[in-house]
């Protein structure tokens, strides 16, 4: 779901300059109007419907560049970074650190590749690193676990096989995994000659980190709040047992910050931060009601998913995996609120309503 909302650039605390515009990538400079600090937004291409992910390059004088979320490892993305290295003179200035907001492959993927070139530390949350190893390391188990979960909830074998292969295909796009330093909620990280408070939220990605600077009223928010895209919230085994509840709590936590400008993982940096959180909170309440209204008879999450979002071939297998995870996250939240329950029958899980939904 998309909400159209354009910021009035004349009132933004940062001035935008399109520094490099190529067919497959773009470098945009965001210049703080009062202090003159530059934040470089690199649109790194990704091979899915999102088209690109935001990486950020920030120079601290005398220390080198901080890179936030370098992107997914593909040959095209590597070529983009080689051009960025030249344009920003990263080799001359050096790379001080790589900071990951979360473990998803479109954010983490190039961290190990980049670390091998610059021998710099890579920071990620403890939960994020645990998830990365479960999904992408040699000892990974998540592809099998997710297929077992989806199978219990009604997904047919053919779709399960496609999802398994799809999840395994990401391993090459995050290899090699970096050597990491763990970053915890409440700590400080330093870049742009400022200290930034580390904030951990959950729901879109367990252990996702945001970075807040009060003086600049600016937040690097990863994928927890996006200006146009509704962040995916998925249920996974041996992870957050109530991901949608965690996501909503995270939104409310971030809402308390006096953010005037946010740097997201997708699309452009934006100023309508609080309005966007209001929209996301309302959206998920509407989605919960929509799912609840389909519980007239016992039904599997797979059936709910196809009724709500569709199925291949109208969705790619990537989109379908996200849709199934999102369906389960909402059903778990309905159960937490006491509006739905599960019934196990013939080794299959069905969902049904308990009582009238409260308005």
C-alpha positions as CSV (number, residue, x, y, z in Angstrom):
1,X,0.0,0.0,0.0
2,X,1.3,3.5,-0.9
3,X,0.5,6.9,0.6
4,X,1.3,9.8,-1.6
5,X,2.7,12.7,0.4
6,X,5.2,15.2,-1.0
7,X,7.2,17.4,1.3
8,X,7.5,21.1,0.5
9,X,11.2,21.4,-0.3
10,X,11.4,25.1,0.5
11,X,10.7,24.2,4.2
12,X,13.1,21.3,4.5
13,X,16.1,21.5,6.9
14,X,18.2,19.9,4.1
15,X,18.7,21.1,0.6
16,X,18.7,18.4,-2.1
17,X,21.2,18.3,-5.0
18,X,21.2,15.5,-7.6
19,X,24.9,15.0,-7.9
20,X,25.1,12.0,-10.2
21,X,22.1,10.7,-12.3
22,X,22.7,7.5,-14.2
23,X,20.3,5.0,-15.8
24,X,20.8,2.4,-13.0
25,X,21.8,4.5,-10.0
26,X,21.8,7.9,-8.5
27,X,23.9,9.9,-6.0
28,X,22.0,12.7,-4.2
29,X,23.6,15.1,-1.8
30,X,21.6,16.4,1.2
31,X,23.1,19.6,2.6
32,X,22.0,20.9,6.0
33,X,20.9,24.4,5.4
34,X,22.3,25.9,8.6
35,X,25.4,23.8,9.3
36,X,26.4,22.8,5.8
37,X,26.9,19.1,6.5
38,X,26.6,16.8,3.6
39,X,24.9,13.4,3.6
40,X,25.3,11.4,0.4
41,X,22.4,9.1,-0.6
42,X,23.3,6.4,-3.0
43,X,20.5,4.5,-4.7
44,X,22.0,1.0,-5.0
45,X,20.2,-1.2,-7.5
46,X,18.5,-4.4,-6.2
47,X,17.0,-7.2,-8.4
48,X,13.4,-7.0,-7.3
49,X,10.4,-4.7,-7.5
50,X,11.9,-2.2,-5.1
51,X,14.5,-1.4,-7.8
52,X,16.9,0.3,-5.4
53,X,17.8,0.6,-1.7
54,X,19.4,3.6,0.0
55,X,22.9,3.5,1.2
56,X,24.3,6.6,2.9
57,X,27.9,7.8,2.9
58,X,28.9,10.4,5.5
59,X,32.4,11.9,5.8
60,X,33.8,12.8,9.2
61,X,36.8,15.0,8.8
62,X,40.1,13.3,9.6
63,X,38.4,9.9,10.2
64,X,36.9,8.9,6.9
65,X,33.5,7.8,5.6
66,X,30.8,6.0,7.5
67,X,28.6,3.8,5.2
68,X,25.1,3.0,6.4
69,X,23.5,-0.1,4.7
70,X,25.7,-0.6,1.6
71,X,23.1,-2.7,-0.3
72,X,22.7,-6.2,-1.7
73,X,25.7,-7.8,-3.4
74,X,25.3,-8.1,-7.1
75,X,27.7,-7.4,-9.9
76,X,25.7,-4.3,-10.8
77,X,25.8,-3.0,-7.2
78,X,29.6,-3.6,-7.1
79,X,30.0,-1.5,-10.2
80,X,28.0,1.3,-8.7
81,X,30.1,1.3,-5.6
82,X,33.3,1.5,-7.7
83,X,31.9,4.6,-9.3
84,X,30.9,6.0,-5.9
85,X,34.4,5.3,-4.5
86,X,35.8,7.5,-7.3
87,X,33.3,10.3,-7.2
88,X,33.5,10.7,-3.4
89,X,37.2,10.0,-3.2
90,X,36.5,7.3,-0.6
91,X,39.9,5.6,-1.2
92,X,41.7,8.9,-0.4
93,X,39.6,9.7,2.7
94,X,39.3,6.1,3.9
95,X,36.4,4.2,5.3
96,X,36.0,4.5,9.1
97,X,33.0,2.1,9.6
98,X,30.0,0.4,8.2
99,X,26.8,0.5,10.1
100,X,23.8,-1.8,9.4
101,X,20.3,-0.8,10.4
102,X,19.2,-4.5,10.0
103,X,20.2,-7.8,8.6
104,X,18.0,-8.0,5.4
105,X,20.1,-8.8,2.4
106,X,19.3,-5.5,0.6
107,X,21.0,-3.7,3.5
108,X,23.7,-6.1,4.8
109,X,24.7,-7.8,1.5
110,X,27.8,-5.8,0.5
111,X,29.1,-5.3,4.0
112,X,31.6,-8.2,3.9
113,X,32.7,-7.4,0.4
114,X,33.4,-3.8,1.5
115,X,35.0,-4.8,4.7
116,X,37.5,-6.9,2.8
117,X,38.6,-3.8,0.8
118,X,38.8,-1.3,3.7
119,X,39.4,-3.4,6.8
120,X,36.9,-1.4,8.8
121,X,34.5,-2.5,11.5
122,X,30.9,-3.5,10.7
123,X,28.3,-2.7,13.3
124,X,24.9,-4.5,13.8
125,X,22.6,-5.4,16.7
126,X,23.0,-8.7,18.5
127,X,19.6,-9.9,17.4
128,X,20.2,-8.8,13.9
129,X,23.5,-10.7,13.8
130,X,21.8,-13.8,15.2
131,X,19.2,-13.6,12.5
132,X,21.8,-13.1,9.7
133,X,23.6,-16.3,10.8
134,X,20.4,-18.3,10.9
135,X,19.5,-17.1,7.4
136,X,22.7,-16.7,5.5
137,X,25.6,-18.7,7.3
138,X,26.8,-22.2,6.5
139,X,24.8,-23.4,9.5
140,X,21.6,-21.6,8.3
141,X,18.2,-23.1,9.1
142,X,15.7,-20.4,8.3
143,X,14.8,-21.5,4.8
144,X,13.8,-25.0,6.1
145,X,12.0,-23.5,9.1
146,X,10.0,-21.0,7.0
147,X,8.9,-23.7,4.6
148,X,7.8,-25.9,7.5
149,X,5.9,-23.0,9.0
150,X,4.1,-22.1,5.7
151,X,3.3,-25.8,5.1
152,X,1.6,-26.0,8.4
153,X,-0.5,-23.1,7.4
154,X,-1.7,-24.5,4.1
155,X,0.8,-23.6,1.5
156,X,1.1,-26.2,-1.3
157,X,4.3,-28.2,-1.9
158,X,5.0,-26.5,-5.2
159,X,5.0,-23.0,-3.7
160,X,7.1,-24.2,-0.7
161,X,9.8,-25.5,-3.1
162,X,9.9,-22.2,-4.9
163,X,10.2,-20.3,-1.6
164,X,13.0,-22.5,-0.4
165,X,15.0,-22.0,-3.5
166,X,14.3,-18.3,-3.5
167,X,15.5,-17.9,0.1
168,X,18.6,-19.9,-0.5
169,X,19.4,-17.7,-3.5
170,X,20.2,-14.8,-1.2
171,X,23.3,-16.5,0.2
172,X,25.4,-15.4,-2.7
173,X,24.1,-11.9,-2.3
174,X,25.3,-11.5,1.2
175,X,28.6,-13.4,1.0
176,X,31.0,-13.1,2.5
177,X,29.3,-12.3,5.8
178,X,31.3,-9.6,7.6
179,X,33.2,-9.8,10.9
180,X,30.9,-7.8,13.2
181,X,31.0,-5.6,16.2
182,X,27.7,-5.6,18.2
183,X,25.8,-2.4,18.8
184,X,23.2,-2.1,21.5
185,X,20.2,0.0,22.2
186,X,21.1,3.2,24.2
187,X,24.7,3.3,23.0
188,X,26.2,6.1,20.9
189,X,27.8,6.0,17.5
190,X,29.8,8.8,16.0
191,X,29.6,10.2,12.5
192,X,29.1,13.5,10.8
193,X,31.2,14.9,13.7
194,X,28.2,14.2,16.0
195,X,27.1,11.5,18.4
196,X,24.0,9.6,17.4
197,X,21.8,7.6,19.9
198,X,21.2,4.0,19.0
199,X,17.5,3.0,19.1
200,X,16.4,-0.6,18.7
201,X,12.9,-1.4,17.3
202,X,11.4,-4.7,16.1
203,X,8.7,-5.9,13.8
204,X,10.0,-5.3,10.3
205,X,13.3,-6.8,11.3
206,X,14.2,-8.2,14.7
207,X,16.9,-6.0,16.2
208,X,16.5,-3.1,13.7
209,X,18.5,0.0,14.7
210,X,17.8,3.6,14.1
211,X,20.2,6.5,14.8
212,X,19.0,9.8,16.3
213,X,20.7,13.2,16.7
214,X,18.8,15.7,18.7
215,X,20.8,18.8,17.6
216,X,20.0,18.0,13.9
217,X,16.6,16.6,14.7
218,X,17.5,13.9,12.2
219,X,16.9,10.2,12.2
220,X,18.4,7.4,10.2
221,X,15.4,5.1,10.4
222,X,16.2,2.1,8.2
223,X,13.0,0.4,7.1
224,X,10.9,0.9,10.3
225,X,9.2,4.1,8.8
226,X,9.2,4.5,5.0
227,X,7.8,7.5,3.2
228,X,5.7,5.7,0.6
229,X,6.0,1.9,1.1
230,X,4.3,0.1,4.0
231,X,7.1,-1.9,5.7
232,X,6.7,-5.6,5.6
233,X,6.0,-7.2,9.0
234,X,6.4,-11.0,8.9
235,X,6.1,-13.8,11.5
236,X,9.0,-16.2,11.6
237,X,9.7,-19.2,13.8
238,X,12.1,-18.8,16.8
239,X,12.0,-15.1,16.4
240,X,9.7,-12.3,17.7
241,X,6.5,-14.2,18.8
242,X,4.3,-11.0,18.2
243,X,6.0,-9.0,15.4
244,X,3.1,-6.8,14.5
245,X,2.7,-5.7,18.2
246,X,6.4,-5.0,18.3
247,X,6.2,-3.0,15.1
248,X,3.4,-0.9,16.4
249,X,5.2,-0.3,19.7
250,X,8.3,0.7,17.8
251,X,6.3,3.3,15.8
252,X,4.9,4.8,18.9
253,X,8.4,4.9,20.4
254,X,9.8,6.7,17.4
255,X,6.8,9.1,17.3
256,X,8.0,10.6,20.6
257,X,11.1,12.0,18.9
258,X,10.9,15.5,17.5
259,X,12.1,14.4,14.1
260,X,12.2,17.1,11.4
261,X,13.9,14.9,8.8
262,X,14.3,11.2,8.4
263,X,16.6,9.2,6.2
264,X,14.9,5.9,5.2
265,X,16.1,2.6,3.6
266,X,13.8,3.1,0.6
267,X,12.7,6.1,-1.5
268,X,13.7,9.6,-0.6
269,X,14.4,11.2,2.8
270,X,11.3,13.0,4.1
271,X,10.0,15.5,6.6
272,X,6.4,14.2,7.2
273,X,7.6,11.7,9.7
274,X,4.8,11.9,12.3
275,X,2.1,12.0,9.7
276,X,3.6,8.9,8.1
277,X,3.5,7.0,11.5
278,X,-0.1,8.0,12.0
279,X,-0.9,6.5,8.6
280,X,1.0,3.3,9.3
281,X,-0.8,2.8,12.7
282,X,-4.2,3.3,11.0
283,X,-3.2,1.1,8.1
284,X,-2.5,-1.9,10.3
285,X,-5.7,-1.5,12.3
286,X,-7.6,-1.5,9.0
287,X,-5.7,-4.6,7.9
288,X,-6.5,-6.4,11.1
289,X,-10.2,-5.6,10.6
290,X,-10.0,-6.8,7.0
291,X,-8.5,-10.2,8.1
292,X,-11.0,-10.6,10.9
293,X,-13.9,-10.1,8.6
294,X,-12.7,-13.1,6.5
295,X,-12.9,-15.5,9.6
296,X,-16.5,-16.5,9.0
297,X,-15.5,-20.2,8.9
298,X,-12.2,-21.9,9.8
299,X,-9.6,-20.9,7.2
300,X,-5.8,-21.4,6.7
301,X,-3.4,-18.5,6.6
302,X,-2.5,-19.5,3.0
303,X,-6.1,-19.1,2.0
304,X,-6.3,-15.7,3.8
305,X,-3.1,-14.6,2.1
306,X,-4.4,-15.4,-1.4
307,X,-7.7,-13.8,-0.7
308,X,-6.0,-10.6,0.6
309,X,-2.8,-10.2,-1.5
310,X,-3.1,-12.7,-4.4
311,X,-0.7,-15.5,-5.3
312,X,1.8,-16.3,-8.1
313,X,1.9,-15.6,-11.0
314,X,0.3,-12.3,-10.1
315,X,2.8,-12.0,-7.3
316,X,6.5,-12.8,-7.6
317,X,7.7,-15.6,-5.2
318,X,9.5,-12.8,-3.3
319,X,6.3,-10.8,-2.9
320,X,4.4,-14.0,-2.0
321,X,6.8,-14.9,0.8
322,X,6.4,-11.4,2.3
323,X,2.6,-11.6,1.9
324,X,2.4,-15.0,3.7
325,X,4.6,-13.7,6.5
326,X,2.5,-10.5,6.8
327,X,-0.7,-12.6,6.9
328,X,0.7,-14.7,9.8
329,X,1.8,-11.6,11.7
330,X,-1.7,-10.1,11.5
331,X,-3.3,-13.4,12.5
332,X,-1.0,-13.7,15.5
333,X,-1.9,-10.1,16.5
334,X,-5.7,-11.0,16.3
335,X,-5.0,-13.9,18.5
336,X,-3.0,-11.8,21.0
337,X,-6.0,-9.4,21.2
338,X,-8.4,-12.2,21.8
339,X,-10.3,-12.0,18.5
340,X,-9.1,-15.2,16.8
341,X,-7.9,-18.6,17.7
342,X,-6.3,-21.6,15.9
343,X,-7.7,-25.0,15.3
344,X,-5.4,-27.9,14.3
345,X,-6.9,-30.5,12.0
346,X,-5.1,-33.1,9.9
347,X,-1.7,-31.6,10.6
348,X,-2.9,-28.2,9.3
349,X,-3.5,-25.0,11.3
350,X,-6.8,-23.1,10.7
351,X,-7.9,-19.7,12.0
352,X,-11.3,-18.8,13.2
353,X,-12.9,-15.8,15.0
354,X,-13.7,-15.8,18.8
355,X,-15.9,-12.8,19.2
356,X,-17.1,-9.5,17.7
357,X,-14.3,-7.2,16.8
358,X,-14.2,-4.1,19.0
359,X,-14.5,-0.8,17.2
